[in-house]
Amino acid sequence: MNAAIDTDNSTAVSVEAAKKWTMVSTPEQKKSGLYSADDVINAYLAGKKKGFDEHKQILLEKFSSNLSIAQAKGSELFEFLSSMNIKIFHLFLKPSSITNFSILCVVGQDDFLSEKISEAYEKTIEEKKKVRSGTFGMEFSFMPDGNINSKKIASDGYIFKYGKK
C-alpha cells in the first residue's frame, strides 16, 4: 500500500473510497428494531426519491389536465369569434406555469378597431372569472394582424398554435 497521500486529491479519493464501504446490519439488529445510521439514511433517501417521483407525477398529470382545459377554452374562443364574423389569423397558447395559461388571438386590423372586439374582450373577461380556481387560470390578449413572426411569438412562450399545422 502506498503511504504517500496526494493532499490535493485526498478529499475526492476519500469520498470515492467511502462509497465502496457499507455498514453490516445483522438479522438480530433488524429484529430488535435497531438500525445502523446507514440503514436509516438509506431508508430516508429511498422515501425521499419515492416522494419526489410521486410529486413529479402529480404535477405532470395536473399540467396535462390544465393544458387540455386551456386548449378547449381556446377552441371555444375561436368558435365564438368566428360566430361574430371576426377574422382570426392566429390563435396561440402559452403555458405560463403548471396552473396558468395565456391565449393570444391575432385578428384582422378592421375587426381589432371595431366595436366587435369590445364584445370579445367582455366574453374573455367572463370566461377568465368563470374558470379561475386555485389550480387553474387563464389570460386572453388580442392584437391586430400585421407582420406576425411566429418564431418570435414562440420564443415568448406561445408554443401551441390553433388550427392546421
C-alpha positions in Angstrom: 0.0 0.0 0.0 1.3 3.4 -0.9 1.8 5.5 2.2 2.0 8.8 0.3 -1.3 10.6 0.0 -1.9 13.3 -2.5 -3.3 16.1 -0.3 -4.8 18.0 -3.3 -6.9 14.9 -4.3 -7.4 13.3 -0.8 -11.0 14.5 -0.4 -12.0 13.1 -3.8 -10.2 9.8 -3.1 -11.8 9.6 0.4 -15.3 10.1 -1.0 -14.7 7.5 -3.7 -13.3 5.1 -1.1 -16.2 5.7 1.3 -18.7 4.8 -1.4 -17.3 1.3 -1.5 -18.0 0.6 2.1 -21.3 -0.3 3.7 -22.4 -0.9 7.3 -23.3 -4.5 8.0 -26.6 -5.0 9.9 -27.2 -8.4 11.4 -30.6 -10.0 11.3 -30.6 -9.7 15.2 -30.2 -5.9 14.9 -33.1 -5.6 12.4 -35.3 -7.8 14.6 -34.7 -5.7 17.6 -35.5 -2.5 15.7 -32.0 -1.2 16.0 -30.6 0.0 12.7 -27.3 1.4 11.7 -27.0 5.0 10.6 -26.5 3.8 7.0 -29.8 1.9 7.2 -31.7 5.0 8.4 -30.0 7.2 5.8 -30.8 4.7 3.0 -34.4 4.5 4.1 -34.7 8.2 4.2 -33.2 8.6 0.7 -35.4 5.9 -0.7 -38.5 7.6 0.8 -37.4 11.0 -0.4 -36.9 9.6 -4.0 -40.4 7.9 -3.9 -42.0 11.2 -2.7 -40.2 13.2 -5.4 -41.3 10.8 -8.1 -44.9 10.8 -6.8 -44.9 14.6 -6.7 -43.5 14.9 -10.2 -46.2 12.5 -11.5 -48.9 14.6 -9.8 -47.5 17.8 -11.4 -47.4 16.2 -14.8 -50.9 15.0 -14.5 -52.1 18.4 -13.3 -50.3 20.2 -16.1 -51.7 17.8 -18.7 -55.2 18.3 -17.4 -54.9 22.1 -17.3 -53.4 22.2 -20.8 -56.5 20.3 -22.0 -58.8 22.8 -20.4 -56.8 25.7 -21.8 -56.9 24.2 -25.3 -60.7 23.6 -25.0 -61.2 27.3 -23.9 -59.1 28.4 -26.9 -61.3 26.4 -29.2 -64.4 27.9 -27.7 -62.9 31.4 -28.2 -62.2 30.6 -31.8 -65.8 29.4 -32.3 -67.2 32.5 -30.5 -65.1 34.9 -32.6 -66.0 33.1 -35.8 -69.7 33.4 -34.9 -69.2 37.1 -34.6 -67.6 37.2 -38.1 -64.3 38.3 -36.6 -61.5 37.3 -38.9 -59.0 35.2 -36.9 -55.5 34.9 -38.3 -53.8 33.1 -35.5 -54.6 31.7 -32.0 -51.6 30.9 -29.8 -51.4 29.3 -26.4 -48.7 29.8 -23.8 -48.3 27.7 -20.7 -47.1 30.3 -18.2 -46.9 27.7 -15.4 -48.5 24.5 -14.4 -51.6 26.3 -13.4 -51.7 29.5 -15.7 -52.1 29.8 -19.4 -52.3 32.7 -21.9 -54.1 32.9 -25.2 -53.0 35.4 -27.8 -55.5 35.9 -30.6 -54.4 37.7 -33.7 -57.4 39.2 -35.5 -57.9 41.4 -38.6 -57.0 45.1 -38.3 -60.5 46.2 -39.1 -62.0 43.8 -36.5 -59.5 44.9 -33.9 -60.5 48.5 -34.4 -64.3 47.8 -34.5 -66.8 47.6 -31.6 -66.9 43.8 -32.1 -63.6 43.4 -30.3 -65.2 45.0 -27.1 -67.7 42.2 -27.0 -64.9 39.7 -27.4 -63.0 41.3 -24.5 -66.1 41.1 -22.4 -66.5 37.4 -23.2 -62.9 36.6 -22.3 -63.2 38.5 -19.0 -66.3 36.5 -18.2 -64.6 33.3 -19.1 -61.5 34.2 -17.1 -63.6 34.7 -14.0 -65.6 31.5 -14.6 -62.6 29.2 -15.0 -60.4 30.7 -12.3 -59.6 28.4 -9.4 -56.7 27.7 -7.1 -55.2 25.4 -9.7 -56.1 27.0 -13.0 -56.2 30.4 -14.5 -56.2 32.0 -18.0 -55.3 35.3 -19.6 -56.5 36.5 -23.0 -54.9 39.0 -25.3 -55.8 40.4 -28.7 -53.6 42.0 -31.3 -54.2 43.1 -34.9 -52.7 41.2 -37.8 -49.6 42.6 -39.4 -46.2 41.2 -39.9 -46.5 38.4 -37.3 -43.4 36.4 -36.8 -44.5 33.1 -35.4 -40.9 32.3 -34.3 -40.8 35.4 -32.2 -44.2 34.6 -30.8 -43.0 31.1 -29.9 -39.9 32.5 -28.3 -42.2 34.5 -26.0 -43.6 31.1 -24.8 -46.6 30.7 -27.1 -45.6 27.2 -28.1 -49.1 26.0 -29.3 -50.9 27.2 -32.3 -54.5 26.5 -33.0 -55.6 25.1 -36.4 -53.8 23.4 -39.2 -50.1 22.7 -38.9 
